[in-house]
Amino acid sequence: MDINEQQYHYATLSGGLKVVMHHRPGSVAEHCGVAVKAGSRDESPCHYGLAHFVEHTIFKGTLRRRAWHILNRMERVGGELNAYTTKEETVVYTTYPAGYVERAIDLVADLVENSQFPTAEIDRERQVVADEIDSYLDIPAEGIFDDFDELVFEGTPLAHPILGSRESIDRLTSDVCRRYLRDYYRPDNMVFFYSGPEKPDRVIRLAERCFHHRIADMPPASETGSGEALAPAGRFDTVREIGTHQAHTILGTRIHDMYSSDRYATALLSNMLGGPGMNSLLNVALRERRGLVYTVEASTALMTDTGLFTIYYGCDTGDVERCRRLVSDIIGRQASDTMSQRQLDDARRQYIGQLTLASTNSEQRALNMARSTLLRGSVIPSAVHLEHIRSLTPDDLREAASRLTALSRLTLV
């Protein structure tokens, strides 16, 4: 993957805000934004959904701009303004044609420092988020992942849905949102990122001009959130009736965190089992050979202190157990039978090829750069990732599979 890693640059603004930049000379598109180390796990129980709600309403008015001016600022030059929330971070960013970097940085800084959350806008957006919650409830293939999180992370800050509930978002007010912005959208808890053709020195000068908050001038943050250690999860086998024709099943287990050296073997194994390739082991066994499922996929979600490995499939209700046995048998064989070097070479070549193609998406690269800098302190060069993947042995993959043999199950029927 050639992503010009020598062109990564880091800086810290006078106010304490860390900056990471990817210089891409000649690029016709630019990306910039702010990544905030705050997500749904940082919410108090009475305010579940707050991080996501702030992400929605941060565009609804600042000290300098009304909602329409915010939405129109980048759109009128062909750009897009966007944001997303996870369990551990929130990202506000814009993608736009090259040449509008000053406009973009000024807008992003205004949003994260000066948003006011007008009451009328809050009330209107509350219904939008409520509709988003309802849409998840109407789509079992999406909602089942929230249901599984509630079970596998029960009793921890990671258990509740990122969107919250209708009841919890009804309790969110302008004051609550402003307090959350003050507590978490701080220079020492954020990273500003830029990817594009502008020279780093100019980006830093513009950022210094646009970002005004300083760590030394800010009041202490309120005591909210929870970074407590997560106890091991118990195994479960749960069936919930939802009255649909198709049954939706997730098999999964907690795994290591994002810093573990085991993450490379887990990632390659997950790709072999149920990655995007039509030749994945589970797709061949469940769909191509037996026609039991339309979709089967394996995935990992790694966080700062834990992780999750899941396999999802949808099938007729009468085939749930058969599919589960097939999945268990395939993972069991990976755990008991050491694969050949040729099999490993084939799997590794496919995975590296997929990563190479994915690296051509400059927006996703910028977001990955921001997350890595926020949670790790810097970007890990792709050459390092590839070195770890190429150094994996058949025994590494067998050991990774052995850690996945005791899968919990949630089925919606």
Beta strands, then each sheet from edge to edge (+ up, - down):
strand 1: 8-12
strand 2: 18-23
strand 3: 29-36
strand 4: 80-85
strand 5: 90-97
strand 6: 190-196
strand 7: 237-240
strand 8: 246-255
strand 9: 293-302
strand 10: 307-316
strand 11: 408-412
sheet 1: 1+ 2- 6- 3+ 5- 4+
sheet 2: 7+ 11+ 8- 10+ 9-
end
